[in-house]
Amino acid sequence: MKLWKRICSLVLTLGLAVSLLPAAAFAEEAKEETSAVTGYAVPLEEGEAQTAYTTEAPTQQQAYDRIIAMKEKYPEGMRWTNDNYYEWKGGIFAGGYGCAGFAFLLSDAAFGDLPVRMTETFTYSQLKVGDILRINNDSHSVIILKISSTQVTIAEGNYNSSIHWGRTLSKEKVMQSDYVMTRYPCDHTYTTKRYEPTCCSAGYTLYTCTKCGYSYQDDYDYTIQPHTWDSGTVVTPPTETEEGTMEYRCTVCGAYSYETIPVLDPDFPFYDVPKDAWYRTAAEYVYHNGLMVGDNHCFRPSGKVTRAMVAQILYANEGKPAVSGKSPFTDVQDSGAWYYEAVVWASQNGVVSGYTNNTFRPMANITREQFAVILYAHAGKPEASASLDGYADAAKVSGWARNAMMWAVQNGIISGTPEGKLNPGGHATRAEAAVMLMKYLSK
């Protein structure tokens, strides 16, 4: 896309191109080929195919010989300006005026109708005789005649309004080129990237050449996948007497789906907790015991739980006893914060200990193993003998959390995921927190 934008920008760049033959010798033909606005490259029309591959690639020596053979017809100093146009066989551009056209003319002499490849990223060692360089801040085109370790020799048109053979460019100048166009076939070396099928498109593997950037798609998978719905938006809120409506949108294709929200249960007014949800009983428990509440009739079961929330929940469960003294944590100093007294109480009672840098990180989402450690400390750190070896990710449990996780498993507070994992470093959701709290506090 970047190169195509550059191609299109050339239509707005003066001084690009050239004509098939000198205007002085074939004035009428040149006049017919030249557009009303002179001095521009002419890109191919959208959808127009690039010239087919019908000519065998020359060696660099052959390319040089074919280009130099044109010197007799287009000698040093011959007038060549933006009035000269050439219709290119190489592709990308339909033709060009001035400097670009002369480069296209010599390129066709060397390569026939071999297709062209354009790249902005190249190394000096990749350059070959016959390659076209776009230099001088995207204002001048030249074609390479010879290459040494320190410089290249070029041929060019519309240089001081005439043709020149043999001017040199330093390696440094060459590497400042805006881009290079070559017609030598690439010995492709591909990298692959797999795109899986979605609800609206087939899956495929994208092969991209690391040398020239050419890419193609293959290995298609036409298995259409289910929609990927977002978390939903309430269109019509439910009440205790009227059903509501939830709208879901597919994040892939933009399709919509609608779902009826049941009337609210006066005893449990949350419409985002289905009656058959695995955490429904736990959500009812923490709600009715004043441990966790929702907002706007939403319990938000997939929402995260912060470290401050856990301290506040346990503090509320103890009846919110009066606290004295100051917080030992540098990031819990605002005595007016809603969690201040809860964190101070939890610290004074050995329920939380914070981090080694003397911070508590109240707003950090709590992990499952951190939650277990806090509950374990609240329980007085009893003996634990359960084994964690039956879980696939047991080795990921942190050393400081191992006893707490063993205790939590032993007492059914944590039972693992359906995949047989403890997910110790995963952030606990409100649904998971409700279940863990119910299993711990109701024992």
N, C-alpha and C positions, 0 to 999 in steps of 0.2 A: 504494500500500500504506500509506503514511504517513497519507493522509487516511482510509482505511478504518479503521485503528487508532484514529484520532481519533473517527470515527463510533461505533465500538464503545465507546470510553471514555465517550461521552455517556450510555450506558445506566447508567453508574456515577456520573453527575454530577447532583446535585440542583439543581432550579430551572430546568429547561429550558423547560417548555412550557405547553399550553393546550387549550381545548375549542372546538368549532365554534361553540357558542352559550353565553351566560352560564348558569351552573349554576342561578341563582335562577329563571330563566324556564323552563328545560327540565331540571328536576332528574332526572327519570326517565331521559331520553336520556343525560345526562351520566354518570349512574351506570352505565349499561350500557356506555358506551364506555371508562370509566376502569378501568385495571387495579388489582389489589389493592395494588400499590405505587405511590403517586402521586408526581408531581414529576419524571418522567423522559421523555426522548424515546424514541420507539419506532422502531428501525431496521427497514428492510425485511428480510424473511427472505432467507437465502442463496438465490440463484438466482431471486428474484422480480424480474420485469422492471420497469424504470422506466416511468412513464407515457408513452404515445406522444405524439408531437408533433402536436397537432391544432388548436392555436390560433395565430393570427397574432400575432407579437410587437408589442406596443404601442409607441408613442413614449413618451418620458419624461413628456410632458405628459399623455398618456392614462393612463399608470400612476398618476400623481399624482391625477388626477381620480377614478379608480376607487377608490383607497385612501381619499381624503378623503370619498367618498360613504358609506363605512362608518362615519364618525364619528357620524352621526345614530343609528345602531343601537348603536354602542359608544362612548358619549360620554366626555368627560374625567371622570376620577374614578370611573368604574364599577368595581365590585369585580371583580378578576381575579387568581386565585391558582393554585397548583399543582394545585388540584382541577379546573381547567378543562382540557379536552382537545379537540384538533382533529385530524381525519384529513386529512392533507396530500395534495394532488394532485401536488405538485412532484417527488416522488421522493426518494431517499436515505433519508429517514425516512418510515415509514408514518404517523406523526402525532407530536404533541408536546403537552406540558403547560405551563402557565404562560406565561412570556415567549416561549418558542419557538413554542408553539401560536398565540399571538396574531400573531406575525410570519408564521407559515405561513398563517393565515387571511387576512391582508391581502395576502400574496403571491398567493394564489389569486384574490382579488378583482381583482388587477391583471393577472394573467397566465394565468388559466384553468388548463389542465393542461400548459402548457409545461414541459419538463424543466428541472431545476436543475443548475448546475455549481458545484462548490466548489473554492476555491483558497486557499492560505495565502500565496501570493506575488502581490502586486498593487501598483499605483501609485494615488495619489490621483485622478489624471485618469481612471482606468478605472472608477471608481465611478459608478453611475447610480441614479436614483430607482427604488425598489422593491427594491434590493439589501438583503440581510439581513446584518448584521454580528454576529459573535459576539465580545463584549467582556468586560472585567472578569475576566481570567484564565479564560476559557472557562466563565463562569457566567451570562451574560445575553445574550439575543438582542434586537435592535432592527431596525426596518426604516427605510430612508432615505426622507424626504419631499422634502427640498430639499438642494441642494449649493451652497455658495459657495466662494470661494478659501480661506477660513480655517476653515470649520466646516460641519457637516451638521445638518439638523433631522430629528428622528426621531419615530416613533410606537412605543409599547412597551406590553406587558402585564406584569402582576405586578411593577410598579415600586411599592414600598410597598403591595403587594397590590391594585393597581388599574391602570386604563388611563390612559395619559398621551399627549397629543398636543403636539408642539412643543418638547420639550426639545432642547437643542443639544449637540453634541460637537465639541470642537476638532479641527482637522486632525491634531494630534499624537496625540490620544486615538484617533482613527479609525485611524491608521496602526499603533497598538498592538493592533489587533484580532487575534484568534487566527485567524480565517479569514473569508472572504466567500462568500456564496451568491448567485448571480445567475441569472436566467432569461431574460436577453437572449441570443439566439443569437450565437455567436462567429464573427467573420470570420476563419476559421482561416488561419494562416501556418505552414506545416509545415517541419520539418527532417527529414532522412531518415537512417537508419542501416541498413546492409545486414548481415544475418546469413546466412552461407553454410550450405548443407545439411550435415548431419553423418551419422553412421552410424545415427542413430535419430530424426532430425527433419528436416523440410523447411526449405529456406532461404526467407527472406522479407525484405522491406523494411519497417521500422518507421517510420511517419509520426507525428510528434509535433508538436502545435500549440505554438508558442512563447508564445502568448498565454494559453491556458486549460489546457494540459496534456493535452487530449484526444489519444488515439493510436489508431491502427489498423494492421493488418498487410495487406500486399498483395504482388503480384509474387512469388508462391510458386515455388520450384524444388524439385520432388519427387525430384530425382536423389539417390539414397542413396549416401553416400560410404563408402569403406573405413574400418574401425576405425582408431583412433589408439592404437597399443599403447605401453605404457611400456617402460622399458629391461629389464624382466624380473626375476624373482626365481628363484633356484635353489631348487627344492623338494627335489630329491635330487641331491647332488653326484656327479659321475662319478668313477670310479677308473680305474686302468690295466686293470681287468678287467670293470667294470660300467658300463653307460650311466647317465646322469643324466637329470633332468627339469627343464626351465625353464618357469616359469609367466609368462604375459604378461596384463596387464589393460588393457582399453580405457579410456582416461582420459575418454572422452565418455559412453559408455553403461554401463560397468562389466562388459562381457562378458569372459570369460576364454578364453585359448588356451594350448595346451601344446606344447612342442617337446622332442624327444629330444636330449640332449647326448651326443655320441660318447664312447667311452672315451678316456682321456687318452693322448696320445703321450708315451712316456717321455722322448723327446728334446726335446719342446716341450709342457710340461704346462699349457697354457692353453686352456680350453674356450670362451672368448669370442673366439677368432680362427679363423674358419672356414678350411678348407684352400684355398677358392677366393677368399678375401678379397684385394683388390687390394694390401694391405699385408702379406700373410702372409710373404713372403720377407724383407721388411725387419724384421718383428717377430722372425723367427728369427735374423736377423743380429745385431741389437742384444742379443738374449738370450744367444746363444752367445758373444758377445764381451764379455759382462759389462757392457754399457752401460746397459741398461734391464732391470729385472726387474718381476715382478708380485707379487701376493699372493693367497693362497687359490686358486691355479690360475686367476686372472683377470689378463689383461694390461691390461684397461681401455683399449681403443683409442680410445674417444671422450673419455677423460679429458684434462684440460688439463695443460700442461707449464709449470712455473715457471722464472723466470730462474735461480734457484739450481740447479735440476735440470740445465739446459743446461751451466752452469759445471762441475757435478759430473761430467757425462758426458764432457766434453772432458778434464777433469782425470784421470779414470779411464783414458781412452784413451791418455794420456801416461804411464801407469804410476804415477800419484800421486806425483810427485817431491816431495822435502822442500821446504818453504817456510820463509822467515824474514821477519821484519818484521811490521808491523801492517797491518790493513785500512785503506784510505783512505776507506772509506765510513762515514758516521755511523750507518747502520742495520745494519752488519755488524761488531759489536764483540765479540760473544760467541765467544770462541775455542773453546768447547766445542760450538758448533753444527755439525751434520753437514756443512754447506756452507762453513764458515769457510775452511778451507785451500784449497778449490777456488776460491772467489771471490778470495782473496788471490793465488793463482797466476795466475788469469785476468787480474787487474788488472796484476800485475807483468809479464806477457807481452803486454800490449796487446790481449788478447782481448776484454775488456770495459772500458768507460769510465764507466759509470754515468750519472747525470742531472746537470743543471746545479746542483742544490741539494746536490750531494755525497752523494747517496743511491744505493743500488743496487736497492732494492726486490726483495729476494730471493724473496719469496713471491708477487709479481705474476705473473699468467699471461703468458707471452711471446707476442708477436704474430709472424706469419709474417715480416714485414720485420725485426723485431728479431732473430729467429733467423738470418735471412740475413746480417745485419750482423755477428753474432758469428762465424759460420762464415767469412765473408769476412775478418774480422780475423785469425782463427786461420790462414787460408791465406796471410796476409802481404799482403793487399790487392792482388792482381795486377790487371793491366790488364783492363778489361772493355769489350767493344764491341757486345754484343747490344742490339737495340732492344726496347723494351717497347710500342711503338705497336700491336702486334697484339692487345693485351689491352684489353678494354672498360673496365677501371678503372685503366689505367696512370696516369692523372692523380692518382689517390689515393695513389700511392707518395710517401712523405715525401722531401723533398730530401736529408736526411742518409742515407737508405737507398737512394737511386737507384742508385749504383754497385754496391752490394752485391746489389741485386735484378737488375741487368743481368748481373752475374757469375754469380749463381745460375741464371738462365735460360739463359745461355750454356753452362753446364756441366751442364745437366739436373737440377740440384738442386731447382729449382722449375719445374714444368711447367704450372701453372695448373689451374683447376677445369674440370669438364666444361662449364660455361657460358662458358668462355673468359675467366675472370677470375683475377687474381693474388691477390685478397683480402688485400692487404698488412696491413690493420689487424685482420684476424681472428685470434683466438687459436689457436695451433697445437695440434692434438690429439696424443695420444701416437702414433697411427697415422701422422700427417703427420710428426712428429718422427723416427720410426723410418725413414721413407722418405728424408727429407732427410739424416739421418746416414749411412745406408747409401750413398746416392749420392755423398756427399762423401768419406767415409772409405775407401770401397772403390776409389776411383780410383787 
